[in-house]
Amino acid sequence: MKLTSICLALILWGICGQVLGQNRPNIVIIISDDHAYQTIGAYGSTYAKTPHIDRIASEGAIFNHAYVNNSICGPARATLLTGKYSHKNGFKDNETSEFDFNQDLFVKQLQQVGYQTAWVGKIHLGEQLQGFNYYDILVGQGTYFNPDFISKQGRKRTEGYVSDIVTEKSINWLDTLDSSKPFCLVIGHKATHRTWMPDPKDFGTYDAMNFTVPSTFYDNYQSRQAAALQEMSIDKDMKMAYDLKMFDSLEDMMNDGNFKRMNQEQKDSYIAYYRPIYEQLKNSKLTGKQLAEWKFKRYMIDYLNTAQSMDRNIGKVLDYLDQKSLSKNTVVIYLSDQGFYMGEHGWFDKRWMYEESFRTPMLMRYPPLIKPATKIEAKLVNADIAPTLLELARIKKPSDMQGKSFVHVLKNTKKEHRKDLYYHYFENGEHAVSPHFGVRDDRYKLIRYYKRVESWELFDLQKDPNEFQNVYKDPTYQQIVTRMKQKLMEQIREFDDKEAEAIYKVDIDR
C-alpha cells in the first residue's frame, strides 16, 4: 500500500510538472539589425510595406517609447541576454569587447525550469555560446548570400538568401521539440544591416517610390560639435560602390566580397538590376545636392527592398505558430537592436543618443495578457525585456539584473514604467562618433561627450523635437541644466557606471 501511494505521488508530480511546463509561455524573440521605426507601417510609415510586423501590432501591442542603452549591434544583444547595461555585462563595443557567456543569462534561468532554448541567425557575441540547447549562428556580422553558420557540429556554408535560411533553420528546430516543455527561440536577422543587399525577388519593390528628403537632411550641426565631426553622412561618407553597388566596372563588382560569395544565378540577377542604374547615373552627371539626393533615394530603395524579405519571413514564423496551435500561449516580441537614421540629419547608421538611434521599434503579442491593437506609451529600455520574460515564466529575477519587468504595464497600459532613461555609448572608432552618456526625461535630454569631443548638450524636446538647437549654454535653461545634471548623476549611481561618474566630475565648463 505504501509503495502504491509513493508511485501514485510520483506520477501526479510528473503530471503536475508537465502541466506547469505547458502553462509557462513559449517565447519567440525576433531581433532585426538596424531596422528603423520610421520604416515600419505600424509606426506610421507612409511608404514602407511591413504587413507581417504590423500584424504583431494589430494582434498585440506597439511600444511607442522603447529605447536602448547603447545603440550598437553586439552590446544591444548582450543587454537583451543579460538584462544588464553594457558596463555591467562587459560588452561595451563591437571593436574591443568579448562577451562572457559564463555570466547569468535569462535563457539559463529558463533552462533551469525546463525550457528548450535556441538562438538562430545573427548574435555577434562570439561563437562559444552557453544557455542554448541549440544554436546555429551567423559568423560575425553574417552575409546576405550563401552565409556561413556555426553550430555545435561546426562551421558550414548554406546556399541561399540569409533571411530565408535563418527562418527555415528556426522552424526546423521548432519541429524537433518536446511539446510537453516550453521553448524560447531567438531569431536573429541579418537584415537590415549595411550594405543592404536585397533578395533579387524584391528588386523593384520601391524603385518608383517618390521619397522626400527629411526636413533635417541638410543639417549644418551648428551648436553640436560632436555631430559636426561624424563620418556617417549620406552625401560625404556613403560609398557609391560598397554601399550603393555603383561599381565603375563589372570586374570591380565581381571582386567585391559580397559578390564573390554569390553563385552565377545570384550574380546575374544583381548585374541585370544594378548595371542599368549605374549607366543611367553615369550619363546624368549629377553633382552637389542632386547627387546627394540621388544617393538618399538609392539608399532608401536598397534598404527597404532588403527589409521586404525579412518581413515576409516573419510572416512565415507567425503562420507556423498558428498552424501548430501555439499562438495563444506564445510571447512574440519583435524589435531591432537599435534605431537607425534614414536621412535624418543627413545620416545613415546609429550610435547617437539622438532619438532616431536611441529609440527602437518594439512590438509584442501575448493573447492571455495583451489586447489587440494596444498602444503602450510608457518608457522602457531593452534591459527590461529579460526580467519581463522571467516574470511571465514565473521565475524570480536575479539580483544583478538591472532591468525592470514591465508586466505591470502590459496589465494596465496607463501605468508608468521609467521616468528617466540612461544611455551610454562607449565605442570610439567607426563613423567618428564621440563616446557619450546622458539622461532623458519626458521633455529634456542632457548629453555629455568625451574623448573625441569634450562637451555638453541639452535639448528641449517639446520645443525642438528634431534636436537642432543645443541650449546647454542658454541662460534661460540654466535651472534645467542643474536639474538634469542631478538626474544624470542619480542614473549613473543607480546603474553603478563608475567610468561615467569619473567623467561627469571633470569640469569642462570653465
MIKOL-718612 format. One line per field, with one value per residue (C-alpha): residue number from 1; x, y, z. Coordinates in Angstrom, 3 decimals, m for minus. Layout:
// MIKOL-718612
n: [NUM; ...]
x: [X; ...]
y: [Y; ...]
z: [Z; ...]
// end
This chain:
// MIKOL-718612
n: [1; 2; 3; 4; 5; 6; 7; 8; 9; 10; 11; 12; 13; 14; 15; 16; 17; 18; 19; 20; 21; 22; 23; 24; 25; 26; 27; 28; 29; 30; 31; 32; 33; 34; 35; 36; 37; 38; 39; 40; 41; 42; 43; 44; 45; 46; 47; 48; 49; 50; 51; 52; 53; 54; 55; 56; 57; 58; 59; 60; 61; 62; 63; 64; 65; 66; 67; 68; 69; 70; 71; 72; 73; 74; 75; 76; 77; 78; 79; 80; 81; 82; 83; 84; 85; 86; 87; 88; 89; 90; 91; 92; 93; 94; 95; 96; 97; 98; 99; 100; 101; 102; 103; 104; 105; 106; 107; 108; 109; 110; 111; 112; 113; 114; 115; 116; 117; 118; 119; 120; 121; 122; 123; 124; 125; 126; 127; 128; 129; 130; 131; 132; 133; 134; 135; 136; 137; 138; 139; 140; 141; 142; 143; 144; 145; 146; 147; 148; 149; 150; 151; 152; 153; 154; 155; 156; 157; 158; 159; 160; 161; 162; 163; 164; 165; 166; 167; 168; 169; 170; 171; 172; 173; 174; 175; 176; 177; 178; 179; 180; 181; 182; 183; 184; 185; 186; 187; 188; 189; 190; 191; 192; 193; 194; 195; 196; 197; 198; 199; 200; 201; 202; 203; 204; 205; 206; 207; 208; 209; 210; 211; 212; 213; 214; 215; 216; 217; 218; 219; 220; 221; 222; 223; 224; 225; 226; 227; 228; 229; 230; 231; 232; 233; 234; 235; 236; 237; 238; 239; 240; 241; 242; 243; 244; 245; 246; 247; 248; 249; 250; 251; 252; 253; 254; 255; 256; 257; 258; 259; 260; 261; 262; 263; 264; 265; 266; 267; 268; 269; 270; 271; 272; 273; 274; 275; 276; 277; 278; 279; 280; 281; 282; 283; 284; 285; 286; 287; 288; 289; 290; 291; 292; 293; 294; 295; 296; 297; 298; 299; 300; 301; 302; 303; 304; 305; 306; 307; 308; 309; 310; 311; 312; 313; 314; 315; 316; 317; 318; 319; 320; 321; 322; 323; 324; 325; 326; 327; 328; 329; 330; 331; 332; 333; 334; 335; 336; 337; 338; 339; 340; 341; 342; 343; 344; 345; 346; 347; 348; 349; 350; 351; 352; 353; 354; 355; 356; 357; 358; 359; 360; 361; 362; 363; 364; 365; 366; 367; 368; 369; 370; 371; 372; 373; 374; 375; 376; 377; 378; 379; 380; 381; 382; 383; 384; 385; 386; 387; 388; 389; 390; 391; 392; 393; 394; 395; 396; 397; 398; 399; 400; 401; 402; 403; 404; 405; 406; 407; 408; 409; 410; 411; 412; 413; 414; 415; 416; 417; 418; 419; 420; 421; 422; 423; 424; 425; 426; 427; 428; 429; 430; 431; 432; 433; 434; 435; 436; 437; 438; 439; 440; 441; 442; 443; 444; 445; 446; 447; 448; 449; 450; 451; 452; 453; 454; 455; 456; 457; 458; 459; 460; 461; 462; 463; 464; 465; 466; 467; 468; 469; 470; 471; 472; 473; 474; 475; 476; 477; 478; 479; 480; 481; 482; 483; 484; 485; 486; 487; 488; 489; 490; 491; 492; 493; 494; 495; 496; 497; 498; 499; 500; 501; 502; 503; 504; 505; 506; 507; 508; 509; 510]
x: [0.000; 2.785; 4.632; 1.446; 0.993; 4.550; 4.165; 0.888; 2.507; 5.402; 3.039; 0.983; 4.156; 5.249; 1.859; 1.853; 5.336; 4.196; 1.125; 3.211; 5.653; 2.840; 1.341; 4.562; 4.507; 6.605; 8.817; 9.830; 12.060; 12.719; 15.560; 16.496; 19.554; 19.375; 15.654; 14.379; 10.972; 10.473; 10.280; 7.554; 3.909; 2.676; 4.833; 3.196; 5.487; 3.677; 5.939; 7.191; 5.282; 5.634; 2.347; 3.710; 5.463; 2.312; 0.321; 2.106; 0.949; m2.643; m2.843; m0.800; 0.963; 3.149; 5.660; 5.991; 8.769; 11.108; 14.782; 18.216; 21.021; 23.816; 22.934; 25.166; 24.838; 26.685; 26.058; 22.312; 22.217; 24.349; 21.816; 18.927; 20.500; 21.679; 19.194; 22.249; 23.729; 26.897; 29.330; 27.958; 27.672; 31.147; 30.286; 30.615; 31.515; 31.981; 35.689; 37.320; 34.780; 34.416; 31.188; 31.464; 28.876; 29.762; 27.634; 23.959; 21.572; 17.794; 17.911; 19.936; 17.203; 14.632; 16.606; 16.527; 12.736; 12.646; 12.658; 14.133; 16.238; 17.778; 19.371; 19.377; 20.982; 22.995; 24.176; 27.517; 28.746; 31.289; 30.932; 31.140; 27.508; 26.010; 22.378; 21.130; 20.204; 20.619; 22.266; 23.039; 24.515; 25.937; 29.681; 30.261; 28.014; 26.969; 26.478; 23.315; 24.122; 25.268; 26.238; 28.417; 26.811; 28.347; 26.557; 27.644; 28.574; 30.980; 31.047; 29.013; 28.005; 24.345; 23.234; 20.530; 19.394; 20.033; 16.516; 15.057; 17.768; 17.515; 13.750; 13.965; 16.512; 14.321; 11.194; 13.125; 14.262; 10.712; 9.665; 12.079; 10.748; 9.122; 5.595; 5.287; 8.002; 8.015; 10.531; 12.399; 13.648; 15.645; 15.679; 18.484; 18.087; 20.977; 18.626; 18.665; 22.380; 24.684; 25.348; 21.654; 21.713; 18.100; 16.766; 16.556; 12.863; 12.370; 14.164; 11.875; 9.544; 10.333; 12.020; 9.104; 8.529; 8.908; 10.987; 11.164; 14.382; 13.797; 13.476; 16.780; 18.711; 20.780; 21.539; 24.638; 25.203; 25.506; 25.945; 26.631; 30.374; 30.326; 27.690; 29.775; 32.734; 30.886; 31.577; 28.129; 26.847; 24.897; 26.362; 30.018; 30.540; 28.136; 30.227; 28.997; 30.378; 30.417; 27.055; 25.077; 26.544; 27.595; 30.837; 32.878; 33.268; 31.764; 35.173; 35.223; 31.707; 32.603; 35.767; 33.749; 33.455; 29.665; 29.628; 32.408; 30.078; 27.284; 26.503; 26.155; 22.376; 22.629; 25.374; 23.374; 20.352; 22.457; 24.160; 20.831; 19.354; 22.232; 24.244; 21.484; 21.129; 24.874; 24.785; 21.880; 23.734; 26.918; 25.051; 23.187; 26.440; 24.833; 26.734; 26.112; 22.638; 21.290; 23.840; 23.281; 19.539; 20.087; 22.210; 19.476; 16.877; 19.044; 19.794; 16.093; 15.323; 18.058; 17.245; 13.502; 13.962; 16.199; 13.564; 10.940; 12.399; 12.726; 9.099; 7.944; 9.881; 8.449; 5.083; 6.222; 7.026; 3.672; 1.875; 3.780; 2.685; m0.921; m0.735; 0.703; m1.842; 0.972; m0.025; m2.270; 0.463; 3.482; 5.019; 6.199; 8.475; 9.774; 12.458; 15.531; 18.882; 18.544; 17.146; 18.694; 18.962; 17.036; 18.470; 17.626; 20.478; 21.812; 22.863; 22.780; 23.892; 23.122; 25.240; 23.890; 21.601; 19.510; 16.034; 16.330; 19.039; 18.250; 14.662; 13.959; 10.877; 9.315; 6.074; 4.754; 1.953; 0.734; m3.035; m3.610; m2.321; m2.276; m5.387; m5.237; m4.138; m2.750; m0.622; 1.933; 3.345; 5.385; 9.151; 11.278; 14.724; 15.979; 17.429; 13.807; 12.991; 14.841; 13.192; 9.798; 10.181; 11.314; 8.252; 5.979; 7.717; 7.229; 10.956; 12.453; 14.684; 18.396; 19.693; 22.315; 19.842; 19.439; 16.349; 12.824; 9.902; 7.143; 4.482; 2.532; 2.345; 1.025; m1.719; m2.534; m1.250; m1.818; 0.914; 4.268; 7.480; 10.609; 10.584; 14.143; 16.253; 20.013; 22.291; 25.997; 27.715; 31.338; 32.832; 35.486; 36.033; 33.939; 31.990; 33.913; 31.098; 32.381; 31.584; 28.841; 26.353; 23.199; 19.719; 16.297; 13.053; 9.643; 10.845; 14.607; 17.709; 21.194; 24.274; 27.936; 30.527; 34.096; 37.329; 36.935; 34.858; 34.533; 31.148; 27.603; 24.330; 20.830; 17.699; 14.175; 12.311; 8.981; 10.166; 12.839; 11.857; 14.444; 17.276; 18.641; 19.380; 21.744; 20.508; 23.072; 24.608; 21.318; 20.845; 17.119; 17.822; 20.357; 17.925; 17.033; 20.737; 21.189; 18.137; 19.108; 22.660; 21.218; 19.079; 22.073; 24.138; 21.216; 21.084; 24.858; 24.806; 21.675; 23.354; 26.805; 28.569; 31.870; 33.500; 30.691; 30.839; 34.549; 33.995; 30.987; 33.105; 35.584; 34.598; 34.702; 32.568; 35.365]
y: [0.000; 2.389; 1.582; 2.203; 5.615; 6.604; 5.575; 7.493; 10.596; 10.385; 10.041; 13.015; 15.039; 14.252; 15.237; 18.478; 19.268; 18.777; 20.959; 23.713; 23.487; 23.745; 26.731; 28.662; 30.670; 29.818; 32.708; 33.823; 36.891; 38.210; 40.722; 42.528; 44.618; 48.387; 48.372; 51.934; 52.510; 55.192; 52.388; 50.302; 50.681; 50.281; 53.276; 55.444; 54.994; 56.133; 54.224; 51.042; 47.794; 45.677; 43.750; 40.928; 43.139; 45.284; 42.138; 41.805; 45.345; 44.728; 41.467; 42.731; 45.882; 48.570; 50.325; 53.977; 54.741; 51.739; 52.697; 51.085; 51.684; 51.591; 51.961; 49.408; 45.771; 43.477; 45.492; 45.537; 41.729; 41.426; 43.585; 41.506; 38.318; 39.659; 42.388; 44.455; 47.660; 47.411; 48.394; 45.567; 42.758; 43.632; 44.024; 47.762; 47.996; 45.934; 46.670; 45.736; 43.744; 39.994; 38.606; 36.387; 33.617; 32.372; 35.153; 34.650; 34.986; 34.931; 31.829; 29.987; 30.795; 29.448; 26.250; 25.600; 25.297; 23.108; 25.468; 24.308; 27.237; 28.221; 31.116; 31.069; 33.724; 36.779; 37.083; 38.931; 37.867; 35.210; 31.516; 29.732; 30.043; 28.979; 28.911; 27.380; 23.750; 24.508; 27.231; 27.839; 31.310; 33.507; 34.065; 37.630; 40.059; 37.358; 37.741; 38.135; 35.389; 31.825; 32.580; 30.521; 29.249; 27.846; 25.183; 22.530; 20.428; 23.073; 25.592; 25.113; 27.259; 27.248; 28.162; 30.795; 34.155; 34.804; 35.787; 32.629; 30.413; 31.794; 31.295; 27.772; 26.745; 28.251; 26.416; 23.175; 23.434; 24.070; 20.852; 18.828; 19.945; 18.058; 19.513; 18.929; 21.515; 25.262; 26.773; 30.020; 30.808; 33.905; 34.576; 36.964; 38.530; 39.956; 42.457; 45.422; 45.834; 47.683; 47.048; 46.395; 43.509; 42.661; 39.273; 39.543; 38.706; 42.058; 44.186; 46.951; 46.962; 50.568; 51.849; 54.023; 55.487; 59.250; 59.711; 63.161; 64.023; 64.577; 68.175; 67.772; 66.326; 69.488; 69.966; 72.166; 70.887; 74.391; 74.266; 70.476; 69.960; 66.146; 65.900; 68.094; 65.667; 62.433; 60.310; 58.918; 61.427; 60.080; 62.866; 62.605; 59.153; 56.724; 54.840; 54.611; 51.101; 49.442; 50.794; 51.526; 48.914; 51.586; 49.944; 51.525; 48.171; 44.709; 43.371; 45.637; 44.499; 40.810; 41.349; 42.784; 40.357; 40.286; 39.191; 36.637; 34.585; 34.511; 31.701; 32.587; 32.962; 35.408; 37.382; 37.564; 38.958; 41.709; 42.586; 42.802; 45.076; 47.382; 47.906; 49.831; 52.057; 52.723; 53.617; 55.979; 57.659; 57.976; 59.655; 62.044; 63.552; 64.617; 66.784; 68.657; 68.442; 66.488; 63.730; 63.756; 63.328; 60.612; 58.738; 59.198; 57.720; 54.717; 54.147; 54.133; 51.742; 49.238; 49.403; 48.888; 46.198; 44.357; 44.670; 43.011; 39.528; 39.855; 40.935; 38.094; 35.593; 36.993; 36.165; 32.548; 32.274; 33.748; 31.396; 28.422; 29.292; 29.492; 26.189; 24.390; 25.975; 27.670; 31.325; 31.569; 30.587; 32.145; 35.517; 37.038; 40.082; 41.903; 44.548; 45.945; 46.017; 49.824; 52.598; 53.872; 57.061; 57.236; 60.552; 62.496; 64.971; 63.789; 60.451; 56.682; 54.364; 54.701; 55.224; 58.601; 59.370; 61.436; 59.960; 58.149; 55.795; 55.867; 54.745; 51.276; 49.635; 47.063; 45.123; 42.288; 39.738; 37.541; 36.929; 35.991; 39.390; 41.832; 43.006; 43.548; 46.977; 48.027; 51.172; 51.490; 54.928; 54.014; 54.474; 51.346; 50.129; 46.906; 45.863; 45.493; 42.633; 39.859; 40.461; 40.769; 37.364; 35.847; 37.207; 35.812; 32.451; 32.747; 32.957; 35.312; 37.996; 37.540; 40.224; 41.525; 42.070; 45.837; 45.866; 46.144; 43.975; 45.846; 43.161; 45.677; 47.917; 45.041; 44.540; 48.239; 50.399; 53.587; 52.601; 54.389; 52.405; 54.569; 58.298; 58.768; 56.883; 56.369; 55.893; 55.253; 54.767; 53.644; 52.928; 55.331; 54.160; 53.701; 56.732; 59.040; 59.306; 60.638; 58.394; 59.883; 59.255; 61.037; 61.113; 61.720; 62.557; 63.463; 66.801; 67.252; 65.365; 66.019; 64.507; 64.524; 63.800; 62.722; 61.574; 62.981; 65.913; 67.258; 68.969; 69.056; 69.218; 69.965; 69.668; 70.824; 68.021; 69.782; 72.866; 71.140; 67.502; 67.283; 68.141; 71.006; 73.524; 72.781; 75.057; 73.974; 77.492; 79.369; 81.500; 80.730; 76.994; 77.058; 75.786; 72.933; 72.182; 71.894; 69.670; 67.403; 67.060; 65.901; 63.360; 62.190; 61.587; 59.709; 57.414; 56.952; 55.852; 53.728; 51.730; 51.925; 53.326; 54.296; 55.342; 57.826; 59.095; 59.880; 61.740; 63.587; 65.004; 66.600; 70.248; 71.230; 74.377; 76.698]
z: [0.000; 0.930; m2.325; m4.319; m2.652; m3.429; m7.077; m7.370; m5.843; m8.279; m11.252; m10.082; m9.529; m13.074; m14.454; m12.445; m13.672; m17.262; m16.735; m15.152; m18.036; m20.553; m18.727; m18.881; m22.092; m25.084; m26.175; m29.659; m29.925; m33.423; m33.369; m36.560; m37.269; m37.782; m38.616; m38.217; m36.648; m39.330; m41.933; m40.274; m41.211; m37.647; m36.647; m39.288; m42.287; m45.420; m47.800; m46.108; m46.574; m43.423; m43.164; m41.013; m38.478; m38.474; m37.699; m34.358; m33.528; m34.620; m32.670; m29.724; m28.569; m30.075; m27.808; m28.765; m26.319; m26.368; m26.140; m25.995; m23.512; m26.119; m29.802; m31.499; m32.587; m30.165; m26.991; m27.698; m27.901; m24.765; m22.910; m24.249; m22.875; m19.509; m18.583; m17.672; m19.061; m21.155; m18.399; m16.247; m18.812; m20.134; m23.824; m24.338; m28.025; m31.179; m31.556; m28.231; m26.187; m25.706; m24.302; m21.234; m21.603; m18.109; m16.615; m15.879; m18.838; m18.879; m21.101; m18.437; m15.936; m18.390; m18.873; m15.125; m15.199; m18.278; m21.237; m24.536; m25.792; m29.111; m30.976; m34.785; m37.000; m36.053; m32.442; m32.899; m29.447; m30.346; m31.055; m27.667; m26.624; m23.310; m22.256; m25.507; m26.124; m29.816; m31.814; m35.459; m35.694; m38.424; m38.381; m37.133; m38.992; m41.413; m45.161; m47.201; m49.723; m49.052; m45.428; m43.115; m39.903; m36.732; m34.700; m32.232; m35.260; m36.582; m39.426; m42.598; m45.570; m46.590; m50.097; m50.404; m49.051; m45.379; m44.230; m45.787; m44.321; m40.783; m40.817; m42.245; m39.604; m36.869; m37.976; m38.414; m34.786; m33.597; m35.349; m33.174; m29.788; m26.944; m26.898; m23.144; m22.456; m23.167; m25.563; m26.089; m29.580; m30.537; m34.283; m35.178; m38.617; m40.632; m42.292; m42.481; m41.782; m44.143; m47.094; m47.836; m50.301; m51.252; m52.238; m56.067; m55.964; m54.187; m56.775; m57.983; m54.979; m54.069; m57.234; m58.319; m54.860; m54.551; m51.409; m49.844; m48.037; m44.296; m43.123; m41.251; m44.217; m44.705; m41.008; m40.503; m36.906; m35.507; m31.707; m31.820; m32.058; m31.906; m34.641; m36.919; m36.731; m37.576; m40.668; m41.441; m43.953; m46.924; m49.025; m47.962; m46.437; m48.114; m50.691; m54.271; m54.868; m51.447; m50.262; m53.419; m55.803; m58.319; m59.420; m62.204; m63.918; m63.875; m62.837; m59.766; m58.892; m59.067; m56.989; m54.086; m51.179; m51.242; m54.869; m54.533; m52.340; m54.905; m57.322; m61.003; m60.885; m57.988; m59.741; m62.957; m61.059; m59.488; m62.749; m64.575; m61.920; m60.952; m64.147; m65.959; m62.866; m62.959; m66.647; m66.107; m63.213; m65.272; m68.126; m65.816; m64.437; m61.166; m58.687; m55.417; m53.926; m56.887; m56.320; m52.537; m53.024; m55.640; m53.084; m50.482; m52.820; m53.747; m50.053; m49.261; m52.122; m51.222; m47.514; m47.967; m50.624; m48.126; m45.397; m47.609; m47.255; m43.501; m43.120; m45.369; m43.237; m40.024; m41.549; m42.033; m38.322; m37.281; m39.676; m38.250; m34.714; m35.931; m37.803; m34.776; m32.387; m30.484; m30.886; m27.832; m25.396; m27.108; m26.323; m29.605; m29.446; m32.488; m32.019; m33.672; m31.909; m32.068; m34.216; m37.451; m39.474; m42.723; m43.834; m40.681; m40.021; m43.384; m41.895; m42.106; m39.230; m35.482; m32.261; m31.094; m28.185; m30.610; m30.942; m34.288; m32.994; m29.263; m29.852; m31.250; m32.745; m30.447; m30.742; m28.600; m28.827; m25.970; m26.145; m22.474; m21.357; m24.270; m26.066; m29.845; m31.086; m27.695; m27.660; m24.863; m24.122; m21.045; m21.430; m21.238; m22.291; m23.837; m20.444; m19.279; m21.663; m19.800; m16.392; m18.100; m19.725; m16.433; m14.653; m17.350; m16.868; m13.083; m12.356; m9.792; m11.270; m10.413; m8.059; m10.511; m13.348; m13.798; m15.978; m14.569; m15.607; m17.436; m16.926; m14.836; m17.917; m20.022; m17.433; m17.214; m20.068; m18.075; m15.646; m15.728; m16.016; m16.198; m15.550; m16.778; m19.313; m19.045; m22.057; m22.567; m25.940; m25.475; m28.896; m30.147; m33.696; m36.829; m38.089; m35.710; m33.178; m29.880; m26.860; m24.704; m21.929; m20.913; m19.451; m20.986; m19.224; m20.674; m22.003; m21.796; m22.843; m21.422; m23.082; m22.005; m24.750; m24.036; m25.743; m29.275; m28.063; m24.510; m24.395; m23.053; m24.969; m23.705; m25.830; m25.140; m26.903; m26.593; m28.483; m30.548; m31.290; m34.109; m31.689; m33.742; m31.013; m28.157; m25.339; m22.739; m22.573; m22.972; m19.800; m19.722; m19.328; m16.504; m13.881; m16.238; m16.734; m12.974; m12.580; m15.490; m14.170; m10.863; m12.709; m14.689; m11.571; m9.998; m13.046; m13.093; m9.462; m9.834; m12.598; m10.993; m14.059; m12.482; m15.773; m16.427; m12.848; m13.152; m16.435; m15.060; m12.237; m14.664; m15.013; m18.686; m18.344; m17.199]
// end
